[in-house]
């Protein structure tokens, strides 16, 4: 976790609104820096819904089991996303990036804005760097 009070790159005028420094990576992050998107395609989702509806006799258990399925699917997606990011990072370290045969390392500094975005994406996996 960043040292909000000591590291200038994480400072922002939170005191103006009476907010705590950790809001930057909790509430504010969740509300204003995340994207809500479907976890599954509609057919896969209806298969999960159908399986839970058949297996469980009451609506509370049905909702609980759907929440468990959601959590399972999110965990699966996170594992796949992690693998994709690892592979991209590995590629960025070993192969030319953005068509520049001289840029093969995430560790070198480069003035090419595309290269900087590729490096940032490999480190943070944030969609804003694509």
N, C-alpha and C positions, 0 to 999 in steps of 0.2 A: 504494500500500500504506500502510495507517495507520502512524503513528508510535506503536507500542505503549507505549514507555517514557515518552513525553512527553505524550500525549493521554489525559486522564483517562477519556474515554468508552470507551476500549479496554482499560483496566486491569482485571485480574482476578488473584486470588491464585494464579498459576501456580507461584510459588516453593514453595508448600506441597507440590506434587507433583514438583518438580524438572523442570518442563516449560519448553520454549522458548516465547517470546511468539508466534512465527509459527504455532504449532499451532492458534491460534484460527481461522485462515482456511485451514488446510491439513487436517491429520489430523482434528481435532475437527469442523471444518465438514463434511468428507466423511462421517464416521461418524455424526454426530448432527444434522446440519442439511440433509440432502438426502433426497429422495424417489426411490425406485426405482420406475419405472413402465414399462409396455411402450412401445416406440418406434413400433411399427406394430400394426395390427389383425392377427388371426391369418391371414387370407387373404393379405394383403400379405406377411407374414413367410414363409409357406410358398412364395410365388412367388419370393422372394429365395433361400430355401433350395434350392428346386428348380433354379433357374438356376445356382447355384453347384455343386450336386451333378452336374448334367449336364455342366458345362463343365470340371470339374477332376477328374483321375484318382486323386488320393490324399487321404487324410484331413487331412494337415497343410496342404496347399494349400487344401483345402475350408474348413478353419477360418480360415486366413489371409484368404481371400476373403470369408468371412462377417464377419470383423472389419472388413474394409474397407467392406463394405456397411453395417454398423452405424455406422461412423464417418461415412459419407456421409449416412445417414438422420439422425443426430444433428446434423450440420452443417445439414441442411435444416430440421430443427425449430428449431434456434437462430436461423436466419435468419428464420423465420416468427415466432418468439417476439419477436425484436427488433423486427420490423415492428409486431406487435400492441402492444408496449410504447410504441413511438414514436407510434402512432396514439392510444393512450390518453393519453399525455402531452400530445399536441397538443390533444386534446379537453378535457382538464382545464384547459388554459391559456385555452381560448376559450369554453367553454360552462359553464352552471351544473352544479355537482356536488352530488349527494345532494339534489336538489330545492331547493337554496338558490340563488336567482337572484343573490344578492350575492357568492357565492363562485365566481369565474371564474379565479383565478390560483393556480398552484403556489407563487408567490413570496410571497403574503400569509400572514400568520399567522392562524390561526383556532382557536377553542376547541372547535369541533365535532369529536368523536373520529372520526366517519366521514370527514370531510374530511382529517384528519391521516393516516388509513390510506390514503386515495386518493393523497395526495401521496407517502407512503412507497412505495406500490406502484409509482407511476410512476417513482420514482427507482431502486428496487432490483429490481423485478420479483419479489419474494419472495411466495410464495403465502400466507404468514402475514398479509399485509396485505389480502387480499381480504375 
